[in-house]
Amino acid sequence: MLFGKKSGIKNKNRERYDRVRKLMWIKCESCDKLVYYKDYKDNHYICPRCGRAFIMNPKQRFDLLFDDRTWEKIALPTMPDDPLNFVDRVPYAERLADARNDTGYNDAVTTADGTIGGIPTTICILNGEFMMGSMGRVAGEAIVASAEHAIKTMRPMIMVACSGGARMQENILSLMQMARTTVAVNKLHAAGIPYIVVLTDPTYGGVTASFAMLGDINIAEAGARIGFAGRRVIEQNIREKLPANFQTADYLYEHGMVDMVVPRGELKSRLEKILAVLMHRPHAPHEINIATPTTDGKKVRGMGENPAYDKVLLARNENRPHFLDYINGIVDDWTYLAGDRLFGEDAAMCGGLGYWNGFPAVILGQEKGRTIETRQLHRFGMPNPEGYRKAQRLMRLAERFKLPVVSLFDTAGAFAGGAAEERGQSQAVASSIQTGLSIKTPYIAVNVGEGGSGGAIAIGTGDRVLMLENAIYSVIAPESCASILWKDNKFKATAAAAMKLTAADMMEMGVIDKIIAEPDGGAHTDWQKTMENLATAVGEQIKLLQKTPVEKLPELRAEKFLKMTRKIDTAPTKKTK
């Protein structure tokens, strides 16, 4: 129940009741504090005392999300009520009549057209005030019709879900709406129409187990409770003790099910940025303006042993820009996307949407972290399986919306640990390579630091593979190579030279397509110049690749890697006496 809302307020009295309520102090049923109704409304129907976000009706949602609070409802199909003649304590027909009188809506779904950030958009609302947003035949048919309308008008579709699940009074007819609404989502995907889901409090049951978790991008409203079976059901049925944050928006984020958790007041601005990229809105190239962090100026230990190992140390320099530094310096309107939709969010593999030098793109890569805390958070840039599965998801997202993929790889390798093995590290890396080779969209991969083993090539199978001048690429770290083959780590510089792991070596062997120059002394000495060079080089490749039909790209990419390593001139073997 909402603040101050009494059941049974009929339409003929509602206007007078609302006028009176606007002048009232109301009691928050969450914190039991008195709140002036105008403050509550101005705060987007969130209690200003405790922060609890309460259900908004469709009109309130449309006003919140559409530009200038301007929108037009679309006509949705109707169907005969009560197909099963269902009766519990109260006949279903009577429950429907009461819900219609209380809310002023015919059923749980209302859809309207308007613009968000100037982009024509369809928003479909599953209204939690109408029989707790439960999904029956009428609601399912309305969702299908809304999707078909979005496809016909070529508008992105935003689904705002608030529901207790399938409607029990329609039994199997309600259950079938899970399949029917999923068909509608599949049609949106096939048509290349963006489908964004906003999960609000509460969203449960057959709704989360169908259309509400199938968004191209899933957004959880801050404070929302989201799940399949409710907490009380789980605790009562299997006597399992659940964590305090179970099924909260933050819990779903941590477990990889949603891309982001967004406060209600920020939803519109976040949607504007996402839609602009997905719909390829024109955007002027970004003017890079970034300062180089100061360092202590101490000479790096080990420098000077030989040129190859010097490159290793330059690639690992603590002040060298990392993935999120490049995002901050180069990319406009960045939206971070999280989670693999299976297990978790892996901060070692970052990715999202934004404008790279004016090009709308999906950008991903490993982040190493810079402080003790961030290095631990990002696991020094060594992803778990869920990190690579997130990368695959973002690659497929890019393909669906014809966005180029820009991959900035920089890792010592995939994370080696027992839990990673249990969750299929090898399979995750292999599938990332496979996905990268098969996507029908331009794919530019750049080695910006350490290209370590399978953890690097997992996001390195681009149409064009570039490499910063002082980056390295190898099957194993030279220190490990020395320990295994020379039986002594002190031969690490010798191993580095023997492995031929520098950008110049890669170019000579045909492993990469271009070397991107770094400032004198290395990328860590001048972030501005490094990022200008990187932004320009990648932008040029995007422009060139966009001239090739996307259907041909996987075949050309495959040929590129099949030819690789076939024609390598071996150095003459020195004769020994």
C-alpha positions as CSV (number, residue, x, y, z in Angstrom):
1,M,0.0,0.0,0.0
2,L,1.2,3.5,-0.8
3,F,1.5,6.4,1.6
4,G,-2.0,7.5,2.7
5,K,-3.8,5.4,0.1
6,K,-7.0,3.7,1.3
7,S,-8.5,0.9,-0.6
8,G,-11.9,1.4,-2.2
9,I,-11.4,5.0,-3.3
10,K,-13.7,5.1,-6.4
11,N,-13.1,7.2,-9.5
12,K,-15.9,9.6,-8.7
13,N,-14.2,10.5,-5.4
14,R,-10.6,10.2,-6.5
15,E,-10.1,13.8,-7.8
16,R,-11.4,15.3,-4.6
17,Y,-9.4,12.8,-2.5
18,D,-6.2,13.6,-4.4
19,R,-6.7,17.3,-3.8
20,V,-7.1,16.8,-0.1
21,R,-4.1,14.4,0.1
22,K,-1.8,16.9,-1.5
23,L,-2.3,19.1,1.5
24,M,-1.8,16.3,4.0
25,W,1.0,15.1,6.1
26,I,1.3,11.4,5.4
27,K,2.9,8.6,7.3
28,C,5.6,6.5,5.6
29,E,4.8,2.9,6.1
30,S,8.5,2.0,5.9
31,C,10.0,4.3,8.6
32,D,6.7,5.4,10.3
33,K,7.7,9.1,10.0
34,L,5.3,11.9,9.0
35,V,6.2,13.4,5.6
36,Y,4.6,16.3,3.8
37,Y,3.0,14.9,0.7
38,K,4.4,17.7,-1.6
39,D,7.9,16.8,-0.5
40,Y,7.2,13.1,-1.1
41,K,5.9,13.9,-4.7
42,D,8.8,16.3,-5.5
43,N,11.2,13.6,-4.4
44,H,9.8,11.2,-7.1
45,Y,7.6,9.4,-4.6
46,I,10.6,8.5,-2.4
47,C,10.4,9.0,1.3
48,P,12.7,11.9,2.1
49,R,13.3,10.5,5.6
50,C,14.3,6.9,4.9
51,G,14.8,6.8,1.1
52,R,12.2,4.1,0.4
53,A,11.1,4.2,-3.2
54,F,7.4,3.5,-3.5
55,I,5.4,2.3,-6.5
56,M,4.7,4.9,-9.2
57,N,1.6,4.6,-11.4
58,P,2.0,4.7,-15.2
59,K,1.3,8.4,-15.5
60,Q,3.9,9.3,-12.9
61,R,6.4,7.1,-14.7
62,F,5.7,8.6,-18.1
63,D,6.1,12.1,-16.6
64,L,9.4,11.1,-15.0
65,L,11.0,9.6,-18.1
66,F,9.6,11.3,-21.2
67,D,10.9,14.7,-22.3
68,D,8.8,17.7,-21.2
69,R,6.3,15.3,-19.5
70,T,4.8,14.9,-23.0
71,W,3.5,11.5,-24.1
72,E,0.6,9.7,-25.9
73,K,-0.9,6.5,-24.8
74,I,-1.2,3.8,-27.4
75,A,-4.4,1.6,-27.7
76,L,-3.8,-1.9,-26.3
77,P,-5.9,-5.0,-27.0
78,T,-8.7,-6.1,-24.6
79,M,-9.9,-9.6,-23.9
80,P,-12.9,-11.1,-22.1
81,D,-12.4,-11.2,-18.3
82,D,-12.3,-14.2,-16.0
83,P,-11.6,-17.0,-18.6
84,L,-11.8,-19.7,-15.8
85,N,-14.7,-18.3,-13.9
86,F,-12.3,-18.3,-10.9
87,V,-13.6,-17.8,-7.4
88,D,-11.6,-17.8,-4.2
89,R,-12.8,-15.7,-1.2
90,V,-13.9,-13.1,-3.7
91,P,-14.8,-13.8,-7.4
92,Y,-12.0,-12.9,-9.8
93,A,-14.4,-10.7,-11.8
94,E,-15.1,-8.6,-8.6
95,R,-11.3,-8.3,-7.9
96,L,-10.8,-7.0,-11.5
97,A,-13.6,-4.5,-11.1
98,D,-12.2,-3.2,-7.8
99,A,-8.7,-2.9,-9.3
100,R,-10.1,-0.9,-12.2
101,N,-12.1,1.4,-9.8
102,D,-9.1,1.9,-7.5
103,T,-6.5,2.7,-10.2
104,G,-8.4,4.0,-13.1
105,Y,-6.6,1.6,-15.4
106,N,-8.1,-1.4,-17.4
107,D,-5.3,-3.8,-16.5
108,A,-1.7,-4.0,-15.4
109,V,-0.1,-2.8,-18.6
110,T,-0.1,0.7,-19.9
111,T,2.1,1.9,-22.9
112,A,2.8,5.3,-24.3
113,D,5.0,6.9,-26.9
114,G,7.2,10.0,-26.4
115,T,10.8,11.1,-26.6
116,I,13.7,10.5,-24.3
117,G,16.6,12.9,-25.0
118,G,14.9,13.7,-28.3
119,I,14.8,10.0,-29.4
120,P,11.3,8.7,-30.1
121,T,10.7,5.8,-27.6
122,T,8.0,3.5,-26.5
123,I,7.6,2.9,-22.7
124,C,5.6,-0.1,-21.4
125,I,4.6,0.0,-17.7
126,L,3.7,-3.0,-15.7
127,N,1.7,-1.2,-13.0
128,G,2.2,-2.5,-9.5
129,E,-0.9,-0.8,-8.2
130,F,-3.1,-3.0,-10.4
131,M,-3.4,-6.4,-8.6
132,M,0.3,-6.1,-7.7
133,G,1.2,-5.9,-11.4
134,S,0.4,-9.6,-11.9
135,M,0.6,-10.9,-15.4
136,G,-2.5,-12.4,-17.0
137,R,-3.8,-12.8,-20.5
138,V,-4.6,-9.1,-21.0
139,A,-1.2,-8.0,-19.6
140,G,0.6,-10.5,-21.8
141,E,-1.2,-9.5,-24.9
142,A,-0.5,-5.9,-24.1
143,I,3.2,-6.5,-23.8
144,V,3.2,-8.4,-27.1
145,A,1.3,-5.6,-28.8
146,S,3.7,-3.0,-27.4
147,A,6.7,-4.8,-28.8
148,E,5.0,-5.1,-32.2
149,H,4.3,-1.4,-32.1
150,A,7.9,-0.6,-31.2
151,I,9.1,-2.8,-34.2
152,K,6.6,-1.2,-36.6
153,T,7.6,2.3,-35.6
154,M,11.3,1.5,-35.1
155,R,11.3,2.9,-31.6
156,P,13.4,1.5,-28.8
157,M,11.2,-0.1,-26.1
158,I,11.7,0.4,-22.4
159,M,9.9,-2.0,-20.1
160,V,9.3,-0.7,-16.5
161,A,8.5,-3.8,-14.5
162,C,6.8,-4.0,-11.1
163,S,5.0,-7.2,-10.4
164,G,4.4,-10.1,-7.9
165,G,4.5,-12.5,-10.8
166,A,1.9,-14.5,-12.8
167,R,-1.8,-14.1,-12.0
168,M,-3.0,-17.1,-10.1
169,Q,-6.7,-16.5,-11.1
170,E,-5.8,-17.4,-14.7
171,N,-3.6,-20.4,-13.9
172,I,-2.1,-22.0,-17.0
173,L,-3.3,-19.1,-19.2
174,S,-1.1,-16.8,-17.1
175,L,1.8,-19.2,-17.2
176,M,1.7,-19.2,-21.0
177,Q,2.3,-15.4,-21.0
178,M,5.9,-16.2,-20.0
179,A,6.5,-17.9,-23.3
180,R,4.4,-15.4,-25.3
181,T,6.2,-12.3,-23.9
182,T,9.6,-14.0,-24.6
183,V,8.5,-14.4,-28.2
184,A,7.9,-10.7,-28.3
185,V,11.4,-10.0,-26.9
186,N,12.9,-12.3,-29.5
187,K,11.2,-10.3,-32.2
188,L,12.6,-7.1,-30.8
189,H,16.1,-8.6,-30.8
190,A,15.7,-9.9,-34.3
191,A,14.6,-6.5,-35.6
192,G,17.6,-4.8,-33.9
193,I,15.3,-2.7,-31.7
194,P,16.8,-1.7,-28.3
195,Y,15.0,-3.4,-25.4
196,I,15.8,-1.9,-22.0
197,V,14.3,-3.2,-18.8
198,V,13.9,-1.1,-15.7
199,L,13.3,-3.4,-12.7
200,T,11.5,-1.6,-9.8
201,D,10.3,-2.7,-6.4
202,P,9.0,-5.4,-6.3
203,T,9.6,-7.6,-9.4
204,Y,9.2,-11.3,-8.8
205,G,8.0,-14.7,-10.2
206,G,7.1,-15.4,-13.8
207,V,7.8,-11.8,-14.8
208,T,11.5,-12.0,-13.8
209,A,11.6,-15.5,-15.3
210,S,10.6,-14.2,-18.7
211,F,10.6,-10.8,-20.4
212,A,11.9,-8.7,-17.4
213,M,15.3,-10.3,-17.4
214,L,15.9,-10.4,-21.1
215,G,16.8,-6.8,-21.7
216,D,19.7,-5.8,-23.9
217,I,20.4,-3.7,-20.8
218,N,18.9,-4.5,-17.4
219,I,18.6,-1.5,-15.0
220,A,17.6,-2.0,-11.4
221,E,16.1,0.9,-9.6
222,A,17.9,1.7,-6.4
223,G,16.1,0.0,-3.5
224,A,14.2,-2.5,-5.6
225,R,13.7,-6.1,-4.5
226,I,14.0,-8.5,-7.4
227,G,13.9,-12.3,-7.6
228,F,12.1,-15.4,-8.6
229,A,10.8,-16.9,-5.3
230,G,10.3,-14.5,-2.5
231,R,12.5,-14.4,0.6
232,R,9.8,-15.7,2.9
233,V,8.9,-18.6,0.5
234,I,12.6,-19.7,0.4
235,E,13.1,-19.4,4.2
236,Q,9.8,-21.3,5.0
237,N,10.2,-24.0,2.3
238,I,13.8,-25.1,2.7
239,R,14.7,-23.4,6.0
240,E,17.6,-21.6,4.4
241,K,19.1,-18.6,6.2
242,L,19.5,-15.8,3.6
243,P,21.8,-12.8,3.7
244,A,20.4,-9.5,4.8
245,N,20.8,-8.0,1.3
246,F,19.3,-11.0,-0.5
247,Q,17.4,-10.1,-3.7
248,T,18.1,-6.4,-3.4
249,A,19.2,-4.4,-6.4
250,D,22.8,-4.3,-5.2
251,Y,22.7,-8.1,-4.6
252,L,21.6,-8.7,-8.2
253,Y,24.4,-6.3,-9.4
254,E,27.0,-8.2,-7.4
255,H,25.7,-11.5,-8.9
256,G,25.9,-10.3,-12.5
257,M,22.2,-10.1,-13.2
258,V,21.8,-6.3,-13.9
259,D,24.0,-3.8,-15.7
260,M,23.6,-1.0,-13.2
261,V,21.7,0.2,-10.1
262,V,20.3,3.7,-10.7
263,P,18.5,6.0,-8.3
264,R,15.0,6.9,-9.5
265,G,15.9,10.6,-10.1
266,E,18.8,9.6,-12.4
267,L,16.9,7.1,-14.6
268,K,16.0,9.6,-17.4
269,S,19.6,11.0,-17.8
270,R,21.0,7.4,-17.8
271,L,18.5,6.3,-20.4
272,E,19.3,9.3,-22.6
273,K,23.0,8.4,-22.8
274,I,22.3,4.7,-23.5
275,L,19.7,5.4,-26.2
276,A,22.0,7.9,-27.9
277,V,24.7,5.3,-28.4
278,L,22.4,2.4,-29.3
279,M,20.5,4.6,-31.8
280,H,23.8,6.0,-33.4
281,R,23.0,9.6,-32.6
282,P,25.7,11.9,-34.1
283,H,28.3,13.1,-31.7
284,A,31.2,15.4,-32.2
285,P,34.7,13.9,-31.6
286,H,35.9,14.3,-28.1
287,E,38.7,16.8,-27.3
288,I,41.2,15.0,-25.1
289,N,42.3,17.0,-22.1
290,I,44.0,14.9,-19.5
291,A,46.9,15.5,-17.1
292,T,49.8,13.0,-16.5
293,P,50.0,12.0,-12.9
294,T,53.3,12.9,-11.2
295,T,55.7,10.2,-10.1
296,D,58.6,9.9,-7.8
297,G,61.0,9.9,-10.7
298,K,63.0,6.9,-9.4
299,K,64.6,4.6,-12.0
300,V,62.8,1.4,-12.4
301,R,64.8,-1.6,-11.1
302,G,66.0,-3.9,-13.9
303,M,66.0,-1.3,-16.7
304,G,69.1,-1.5,-19.0
305,E,69.6,-5.3,-19.0
306,N,68.5,-5.5,-22.7
307,P,66.0,-3.7,-25.0
308,A,63.4,-6.5,-24.8
309,Y,63.2,-6.6,-21.0
310,D,63.2,-2.8,-20.9
311,K,59.9,-3.0,-22.9
312,V,58.6,-5.5,-20.4
313,L,59.2,-3.0,-17.6
314,L,57.7,-0.1,-19.6
315,A,54.6,-2.2,-20.3
316,R,54.2,-2.8,-16.6
317,N,55.1,0.7,-15.4
318,E,52.8,1.7,-12.5
319,N,52.1,5.1,-14.0
320,R,51.1,3.7,-17.4
321,P,47.4,4.5,-18.3
322,H,45.0,1.7,-17.7
323,F,41.6,0.9,-19.2
324,L,39.5,3.3,-17.1
325,D,42.1,6.0,-17.6
326,Y,41.6,5.7,-21.4
327,I,37.9,5.8,-20.9
328,N,38.1,9.0,-18.9
329,G,40.4,10.6,-21.4
330,I,39.0,9.5,-24.7
331,V,35.4,8.4,-24.4
332,D,32.3,10.6,-24.2
333,D,28.9,9.6,-22.6
334,W,30.4,6.5,-21.0
335,T,27.9,4.0,-19.5
336,Y,29.5,1.1,-17.6
337,L,27.7,-2.3,-18.2
338,A,28.1,-5.0,-15.6
339,G,27.6,-8.7,-15.2
340,D,27.6,-11.9,-17.2
341,R,23.9,-12.7,-16.5
342,L,25.0,-16.1,-15.0
343,F,27.1,-15.7,-11.9
344,G,28.7,-12.4,-11.1
345,E,30.2,-9.0,-12.0
346,D,33.9,-9.1,-12.5
347,A,35.7,-5.8,-12.1
348,A,38.8,-7.1,-13.8
349,M,37.0,-7.0,-17.1
350,C,35.3,-3.7,-17.7
351,G,33.1,-2.7,-20.6
352,G,30.3,-0.5,-21.7
353,L,28.9,2.0,-24.2
354,G,30.2,5.4,-25.3
355,Y,31.5,7.6,-28.1
356,W,35.1,6.8,-29.1
357,N,36.4,9.8,-31.0
358,G,32.8,10.5,-32.1
359,F,32.0,6.9,-33.0
360,P,29.3,5.2,-31.0
361,A,30.9,1.9,-29.8
362,V,31.1,-0.9,-27.3
363,I,34.4,-0.6,-25.5
364,L,35.9,-3.3,-23.2
365,G,39.2,-4.3,-21.6
366,Q,41.0,-5.4,-18.5
367,E,41.5,-2.9,-15.7
368,K,44.5,-3.4,-13.4
369,G,43.8,-0.8,-10.7
370,R,46.3,1.7,-9.3
371,T,45.9,1.8,-5.5
372,I,46.0,-1.2,-3.2
373,E,42.3,-1.1,-2.9
374,T,41.6,-0.8,-6.6
375,R,44.2,-3.5,-7.5
376,Q,42.4,-5.9,-5.2
377,L,39.0,-4.9,-6.6
378,H,40.2,-5.4,-10.2
379,R,42.4,-8.4,-9.4
380,F,45.3,-6.8,-11.1
381,G,43.5,-7.1,-14.4
382,M,43.2,-10.9,-14.4
383,P,39.6,-11.8,-15.1
384,N,37.6,-14.7,-13.8
385,P,35.3,-16.7,-16.2
386,E,32.4,-14.3,-15.6
387,G,34.6,-11.5,-16.8
388,Y,35.1,-13.2,-20.2
389,R,31.5,-14.1,-20.4
390,K,30.6,-10.5,-19.8
391,A,32.9,-9.6,-22.7
392,Q,31.1,-12.1,-24.9
393,R,27.8,-10.6,-24.0
394,L,29.0,-7.1,-24.9
395,M,30.4,-8.3,-28.2
396,R,27.0,-9.7,-29.1
397,L,25.3,-6.5,-27.9
398,A,27.6,-4.6,-30.3
399,E,26.7,-6.9,-33.2
400,R,23.0,-6.6,-32.6
401,F,23.2,-2.8,-32.8
402,K,25.9,-2.6,-35.5
403,L,28.3,-0.9,-33.1
404,P,32.1,-1.3,-33.5
405,V,33.9,-3.2,-30.7
406,V,37.0,-1.5,-29.3
407,S,39.0,-3.8,-27.1
408,L,41.9,-2.5,-25.0
409,F,43.7,-5.6,-23.6
410,D,46.2,-5.3,-20.8
411,T,46.6,-8.4,-18.6
412,A,49.2,-10.8,-17.2
413,G,46.6,-13.5,-18.1
414,A,43.3,-15.0,-17.0
415,F,43.1,-15.5,-13.2
416,A,44.5,-18.8,-12.1
417,G,42.5,-20.1,-9.1
418,G,40.4,-23.0,-7.9
419,A,37.1,-21.1,-8.1
420,A,37.9,-19.9,-11.6
421,E,38.6,-23.5,-12.7
422,E,35.3,-24.7,-11.1
423,R,33.4,-22.1,-13.1
424,G,35.1,-23.0,-16.4
425,Q,38.0,-20.6,-17.0
426,S,39.2,-22.5,-20.1
427,Q,35.7,-22.6,-21.6
428,A,35.2,-18.9,-21.0
429,V,38.4,-17.9,-22.7
430,A,37.8,-20.2,-25.6
431,S,34.3,-18.9,-26.1
432,S,35.5,-15.3,-26.0
433,I,38.0,-16.1,-28.8
434,Q,35.2,-17.8,-30.7
435,T,32.7,-15.0,-30.2
436,G,35.3,-12.4,-31.3
437,L,36.0,-14.2,-34.5
438,S,32.3,-14.6,-35.4
439,I,30.7,-11.2,-34.6
440,K,29.4,-9.3,-37.6
441,T,30.6,-5.9,-36.7
442,P,33.9,-4.0,-36.9
443,Y,36.3,-5.2,-34.2
444,I,39.5,-3.3,-33.3
445,A,41.7,-4.8,-30.6
446,V,44.6,-2.9,-29.1
447,N,47.4,-4.2,-26.9
448,V,47.9,-1.2,-24.5
449,G,50.3,-2.9,-22.1
450,E,50.7,-6.6,-21.2
451,G,49.4,-9.1,-23.7
452,G,49.6,-12.1,-21.4
453,S,48.6,-15.5,-22.8
454,G,45.1,-16.7,-23.4
455,G,43.8,-14.0,-21.1
456,A,44.8,-11.4,-23.7
457,I,43.9,-13.1,-27.0
458,A,40.4,-13.8,-25.5
459,I,39.6,-10.2,-26.4
460,G,42.3,-9.8,-29.1
461,T,40.9,-11.4,-32.2
462,G,40.0,-8.2,-34.0
463,D,39.7,-7.3,-37.7
464,R,42.6,-5.0,-36.8
465,V,45.1,-5.7,-34.0
466,L,47.1,-2.7,-32.9
467,M,49.8,-2.4,-30.3
468,L,51.3,0.5,-28.4
469,E,55.0,0.9,-29.0
470,N,56.1,-0.3,-25.6
471,A,53.5,-3.0,-25.0
472,I,54.5,-6.7,-25.0
473,Y,52.7,-9.9,-26.2
474,S,53.7,-13.3,-25.0
475,V,52.5,-16.8,-24.1
476,I,54.0,-16.5,-20.7
477,A,55.8,-13.9,-18.6
478,P,59.6,-13.9,-19.3
479,E,60.2,-14.5,-15.5
480,S,58.2,-17.7,-15.6
481,C,59.8,-18.7,-18.9
482,A,63.3,-18.3,-17.3
483,S,62.3,-20.3,-14.2
484,I,61.0,-23.1,-16.3
485,L,63.5,-23.3,-19.2
486,W,66.7,-21.8,-17.7
487,K,65.8,-23.1,-14.2
488,D,66.7,-19.6,-12.8
489,N,64.6,-16.4,-12.7
490,K,67.8,-14.3,-13.2
491,F,67.7,-15.1,-16.9
492,K,64.4,-13.2,-17.3
493,A,66.0,-10.6,-19.6
494,T,67.6,-13.3,-21.7
495,A,64.2,-15.0,-21.9
496,A,62.5,-11.8,-23.0
497,A,64.9,-11.3,-25.8
498,A,64.6,-14.9,-27.0
499,M,60.8,-14.8,-26.9
500,K,60.6,-11.8,-29.3
501,L,57.7,-10.2,-27.4
502,T,57.9,-6.6,-28.4
503,A,55.7,-4.6,-30.7
504,A,58.4,-4.5,-33.4
505,D,58.7,-8.3,-33.2
506,M,54.9,-8.7,-33.5
507,M,54.9,-6.5,-36.6
508,E,57.7,-8.4,-38.2
509,M,55.9,-11.7,-37.6
510,G,52.6,-10.4,-38.9
511,V,50.8,-10.8,-35.6
512,I,49.6,-7.2,-35.5
513,D,48.6,-4.7,-38.1
514,K,50.0,-1.4,-36.7
515,I,52.2,0.0,-34.0
516,I,50.9,3.1,-32.2
517,A,53.7,5.5,-31.2
518,E,54.3,6.4,-27.6
519,P,55.9,9.6,-26.3
520,D,59.6,9.6,-25.6
521,G,60.1,7.6,-22.4
522,G,56.9,5.7,-22.7
523,A,53.1,6.2,-22.3
524,H,53.5,6.9,-18.6
525,T,55.4,10.1,-19.3
526,D,52.6,11.9,-21.3
527,W,49.1,10.6,-21.0
528,Q,47.7,13.4,-23.3
529,K,49.9,12.4,-26.3
530,T,49.4,8.7,-25.7
531,M,45.6,9.1,-25.7
532,E,45.6,11.4,-28.7
533,N,47.6,8.8,-30.7
534,L,45.5,5.9,-29.5
535,A,42.2,7.7,-30.2
536,T,43.2,8.7,-33.7
537,A,44.6,5.3,-34.7
538,V,41.5,3.4,-33.5
539,G,39.2,6.0,-35.1
540,E,40.9,5.6,-38.4
541,Q,40.5,1.8,-38.3
542,I,36.8,2.1,-37.4
543,K,36.2,4.4,-40.4
544,L,38.0,2.0,-42.7
545,L,36.2,-1.1,-41.5
546,Q,32.8,0.5,-41.7
547,K,33.3,0.5,-45.5
548,T,33.2,-3.4,-45.5
549,P,29.8,-5.1,-45.4
550,V,29.4,-6.6,-41.9
551,E,28.5,-10.0,-43.3
552,K,32.0,-10.3,-44.8
553,L,33.9,-9.3,-41.6
554,P,33.9,-12.7,-39.9
555,E,35.2,-14.4,-43.1
556,L,37.9,-11.9,-43.5
557,R,38.8,-12.1,-39.9
558,A,39.1,-15.8,-40.0
559,E,41.3,-15.6,-43.1
560,K,43.5,-13.1,-41.3
561,F,44.2,-15.5,-38.4
562,L,44.5,-18.6,-40.5
563,K,47.3,-17.0,-42.5
564,M,49.0,-15.8,-39.4
565,T,52.3,-17.7,-38.5
566,R,52.4,-19.7,-41.8
567,K,55.2,-17.7,-43.4
568,I,57.7,-16.9,-40.7
569,D,61.4,-16.9,-41.7
570,T,63.3,-18.7,-39.1
571,A,66.7,-17.3,-38.0
572,P,69.7,-19.4,-39.1
573,T,70.9,-21.8,-36.5
574,K,74.4,-21.1,-35.3
575,K,76.8,-24.0,-35.8
576,T,78.5,-25.3,-32.7
577,K,81.8,-27.2,-32.6
